[in-house]
Amino acid sequence: MALNPNSLERLVPEQLSADDTTGLEALRIGLERYEFAGRHCRPGRLLDIACGVGYGTSLLTERVPQIESALGIDHAEGAIAYARDHYANPRTRFRATDAMTFSDPQGFDTIVSIETIEHLPDPERFVSRLTHLIRPGGLIVASVPITPSVDANPHHLHDFTARSFRRLFAGHGFEEVDALIQDQPFRLTAVVTRSEARMATMRTNLPAYYLRHPGSLVRRIASTVRHGFKNRYLTIALQAPA
């Protein structure tokens, strides 16, 4: 299965062009999230959920020698094939599977889930599954957009605020140990004119979408008034109960 080099969802670092402003900025903030995760990784086994083409999983094993083994999973077979060809090594493996059905009886000391939960139909059930995959006292690093994204990105199913995202984990006994907030400015003209190839995969006919989903328009206006033309992201590190 071929990868779409202009996808909003799966960046391929080796295929980014110098004029792909959106892609390069998305890669920068994606690497920042993995750097953040690397500062909190526990020794032992690591799981990277929705790893894409695997560059982040590889970064973690390179930066954190205490990781004994890392497994990156993604439901896209094309992304996993690319990951195996470019980033697999004796400590880093990749597997094509669904995050909602994946299981491992050994459990993991660290679980990383970058920009995953907003894609899933049932975020609460996903977090519940994480509680069965993480070892006692282990660490979960997860991130979501905390400004509206469902209106622009047809792959996103949920909008989150910082409060609603943290609430997903609150009932499972996790203790937040650190947080990272990132801003990603965007040019409105680039969005409207779709002047970059990567913009072609954005939702089409936004006015019609807003007519059908007026609440989404209200959230977009409120976010723009508060934050301007930028996307915001929250990454949190959470320790599981011992």
N, C-alpha and C positions, 0 to 999 in steps of 0.2 A: 504494500500500500504506500503510494507516494505521499510525501509530506508537502503541505502547502507552505511555501516559504513566506507568504504574505498573511498567514493566519494571525488573528489577534490573540490566539490561545497558546500556541506552541512555538516559541522562538527557537530558531536554529542558529546559534551564534556564528557558525562558519559561513552562513549564507546571507548575513546581514550586509547590506550595501551602505556606503558612506552617506548616501542621501536619505536613508530610512530613519528619519528623526524619531518617529514613534517607536520603531523597533529597537533602536539603540538606547533610547531612554528606558523602555520597558526592560531591556536586558540589564541596564545599570541598576535599577531598583530591585530587579529579581536577584542579582548577585548580592546586593546589600542585605536582602532578607536571608540568604543562605549564609552570609558572613555572620549575621546576627545569630542564626541557629548554631553555627559552628562554635560560637563563644559559650554556648550553653549545653552542648552535646554531652551526654553521659558516656563513659567507657562502656564497651560491649557492643550489642547489636543495634543497628539503626534501620528504620523503615522510612522511605521517602514516598509518600502517597501522591499520585498524580505528578510523577517526576518528569513528564514530557520527554525530551530527547536525552535527559540524563546529565546535563552539565552541572546542575546543582548538587546532585548526588555525588558526582565525582569530586566537586570542590570540597565537600565535607570530608570525604575520606583522605584527600590530600592534606587538608588543614588540621585534621584531628586524628593523630596517629593512634589514639586510644580506642578508636572505633575498630572493633575486631572484624566486623562484616557489615556491609550495607546492602540493602535490597531496595531497588527502585521499582515501583509498580505504576502502570498506566493502562487504561483500557484501550488505547490506540496502538494497534500492532505495528503500524509504521513508525511511530515514535520509539517504541521499544526496540525495533530492529535497528534503528539509527543509533540508539543508546548502546546497544551491544557492540556495534561496529566501531564506535568512537570513544566510548567511555568505560567499558567493562574492563576489570582487572581482577587479580586474585582476591581482592577484598570487596569488590563491587559487582553485584549481579543485577540483572533487570528481568522483569517478568510482566507479560501482558495479562492483566486480570482486572476485574471490577472491584473498586474500593469497597463497595457495599456487600460483597460476598467473600472477599479475601479473609483468610484466617491463617493463624500460625500458632500451634500449641506452645511453642517456646516463649513467645512474647518478645517484646523489644524494650531496650533501655531508653531509646530516643525515637520519637515519631515526629516526622516533619510533614506538614501538609500545607503547602504554599498555594494560595489562590485556588482552593478546591471546593470549599463548602458552598460557595455561591452558585455552583453548577449543579448541585444535588437536589433532587426533589424533596428529601426529608433530612434537613441538617441535624435535627435532634437525634434521629436514629443513627446517623453517621457518628456523632460524638459518642453516643452510647456504645457503638462498636469499638471506638478507640479505647474505651475503658477496659475492654476485654483483650486488647492487643498490647497495652502498655504494662510493663512490669511494675510492681509496687515501688514507689519512690522514683519512677522514671520521669522523663521530661517530654512534653509535647510542645512543638512550635507550630503555630498555625497563623494564617493571615487571610484577610478579606479586604475588599474595598469598603470604605466607610462613608463614601459619597455615592449617590445614585449611579448605577451601572446597567440595570436591567433595561432601561429605555434604549441605550445605545448599543449594548452588546446582546445579541439574540441568544448567546450561549449561557447567559446568566439568568438564574431563576429567582434570586432573592436579593433584595437590597438590605444592607446591614448598617447600623450605627455602631459606634464603639460600645455602647451600653448593651445593645441587643446581641452583639457578638460575644461579649463576655458572659452574658446571661446563659448562653448555650452550655458553658462549662461549670457554671456556678453550682448547679445541683449535683455535681458528681465529685465534689470534694477536692477539686484542683486548686492549688495555690499559685496565683500569678507571681512570677519572680522578676519579670522584666517586660518591657514593651518598646516597640519601635513604630513611630508614625512617619510616613513618607508622603510627600507631595509630588504630584506629577502634573506640571502645567501642560495645557494643550492650547493650540491655536484654533479659535472658533472657525476661522476661514478655512483651515485645513479640513475640519470636520464637515462643514457645509458643502465645500466644493469637492471633497474626497480627493484632494490633490496628491495624496500618497497612496500607493498601491494597497497598503495594509488597511486603509480606510474602506476599501471595497467590501470587506466582510462585516461592516457595521450594519445595524438594522436599517432597512430602507423605509421610506415614507414615514418619517417620525411624526409629522402633523396628524396623520391618520391614527398612528399608535396612541398619541396623546388624547385624541378624541375618544378612543376606546378605553383608555386608562388615565383619567384625569388626575388621579392621585399621584401618578408617576410624574406628571407635569408639575404638580405642586412641589413635590420633593426636589425636582431639578431646579426650579426657580429658587426655592429656599436655600439649596446648596450653593447656587451661583451667587446669591446675595451675600451669603456668609463667607464663602471661600474663594470666590472668583472662578476663573476658568482653570480649574485644576481638579484632578482626581486625588483623593486621599486614601491611604491604605494603613491598616493597623496589623502589626505582627506581634503576637504575644507568646511568651514562654511560660509554660504552666507545669508545675510539679504535681505528679500524681500522688495520692495518699500512699503512705508507706505500708 
